[in-house]
């Protein structure tokens, strides 16, 4: 799966499933502060990522993920 495919899938579920405004979705956007993703949203993200990318997110691995670009990098490292 290419980086572009990963970004497209993530963008789609952020807009459709988490109802995040499209103009807030940018690689440098922070997940919590800029995009307003809270702990309940993270539970949804875990389920969505497992369904779309085929791996389980480990909470300790998400500790270093602050921005959307970090999240793309994390997913890319798991599916590569």
DOGU-584362 format. One record per residue (C-alpha): residue in three letters; residue number from 1; x, y, z. Coordinates in Angstrom, 3 decimals, padded with zeros to 6 digits. Layout:
<sites>
code / pos / px / py / pz
ala / NUM / X / Y / Z $
...
</sites>
This chain:
<sites>
code / pos / px / py / pz
unk / 1 / 000.000 / 000.000 / 000.000 $
unk / 2 / 001.391 / 003.403 / -000.957 $
unk / 3 / 001.640 / 006.461 / 001.276 $
unk / 4 / -000.968 / 008.142 / -000.923 $
unk / 5 / -003.410 / 005.248 / -000.417 $
unk / 6 / -002.855 / 005.396 / 003.342 $
unk / 7 / -003.463 / 009.155 / 003.430 $
unk / 8 / -006.619 / 008.793 / 001.331 $
unk / 9 / -008.087 / 006.048 / 003.556 $
unk / 10 / -007.278 / 007.980 / 006.732 $
unk / 11 / -008.722 / 011.198 / 005.303 $
unk / 12 / -011.933 / 009.397 / 004.326 $
unk / 13 / -012.541 / 007.888 / 007.759 $
unk / 14 / -011.672 / 011.139 / 009.538 $
unk / 15 / -014.322 / 012.958 / 007.503 $
unk / 16 / -016.963 / 010.227 / 007.282 $
unk / 17 / -016.656 / 008.354 / 010.588 $
unk / 18 / -015.297 / 010.992 / 012.974 $
unk / 19 / -016.975 / 013.967 / 011.251 $
unk / 20 / -013.834 / 016.097 / 011.257 $
unk / 21 / -014.035 / 019.142 / 009.018 $
unk / 22 / -012.016 / 018.679 / 005.849 $
unk / 23 / -010.181 / 021.994 / 006.263 $
unk / 24 / -008.735 / 020.785 / 009.592 $
unk / 25 / -007.069 / 017.778 / 007.958 $
unk / 26 / -003.441 / 018.630 / 007.228 $
unk / 27 / -000.215 / 016.668 / 007.833 $
unk / 28 / 001.022 / 019.181 / 010.416 $
unk / 29 / -002.317 / 019.239 / 012.300 $
unk / 30 / -002.168 / 017.857 / 015.821 $
unk / 31 / -004.692 / 015.120 / 016.453 $
unk / 32 / -005.920 / 016.398 / 019.806 $
unk / 33 / -005.611 / 020.175 / 019.669 $
unk / 34 / -006.138 / 021.014 / 015.983 $
unk / 35 / -008.493 / 018.208 / 014.994 $
unk / 36 / -010.287 / 017.766 / 018.315 $
unk / 37 / -009.818 / 013.999 / 018.517 $
unk / 38 / -010.557 / 012.805 / 022.048 $
unk / 39 / -010.144 / 009.488 / 023.853 $
unk / 40 / -013.495 / 008.166 / 022.606 $
unk / 41 / -012.488 / 009.007 / 019.028 $
unk / 42 / -009.255 / 007.066 / 019.542 $
unk / 43 / -011.312 / 003.977 / 020.398 $
unk / 44 / -013.106 / 004.374 / 017.056 $
unk / 45 / -009.783 / 004.906 / 015.277 $
unk / 46 / -008.421 / 001.630 / 016.683 $
unk / 47 / -011.410 / -000.268 / 015.247 $
unk / 48 / -011.304 / 001.558 / 011.901 $
unk / 49 / -007.549 / 001.043 / 011.463 $
unk / 50 / -007.869 / -002.659 / 012.211 $
unk / 51 / -010.667 / -002.964 / 009.643 $
unk / 52 / -008.948 / -000.891 / 006.928 $
unk / 53 / -005.289 / -001.770 / 007.426 $
unk / 54 / -005.366 / -005.181 / 009.113 $
unk / 55 / -003.371 / -004.540 / 012.299 $
unk / 56 / -004.120 / -003.612 / 015.902 $
unk / 57 / -002.914 / -000.331 / 017.310 $
unk / 58 / -000.936 / -000.704 / 020.535 $
unk / 59 / -001.583 / 002.237 / 022.884 $
unk / 60 / 002.090 / 002.509 / 023.856 $
unk / 61 / 003.033 / 002.922 / 020.184 $
unk / 62 / 000.561 / 005.785 / 019.787 $
unk / 63 / 002.267 / 007.765 / 022.566 $
unk / 64 / 004.688 / 009.299 / 020.062 $
unk / 65 / 001.968 / 010.155 / 017.530 $
unk / 66 / 001.071 / 013.836 / 017.846 $
unk / 67 / 000.355 / 015.025 / 014.300 $
unk / 68 / -001.503 / 013.569 / 011.366 $
unk / 69 / 001.850 / 013.099 / 009.577 $
unk / 70 / 003.041 / 011.026 / 012.572 $
unk / 71 / -000.117 / 008.920 / 012.265 $
unk / 72 / 000.513 / 008.356 / 008.537 $
unk / 73 / 004.104 / 007.345 / 009.346 $
unk / 74 / 002.902 / 004.936 / 012.032 $
unk / 75 / 000.423 / 003.224 / 009.706 $
unk / 76 / 002.984 / 003.110 / 006.891 $
unk / 77 / 005.514 / 001.419 / 009.189 $
unk / 78 / 002.950 / -001.274 / 010.040 $
unk / 79 / 001.705 / -002.045 / 006.519 $
unk / 80 / 005.014 / -001.782 / 004.653 $
</sites>
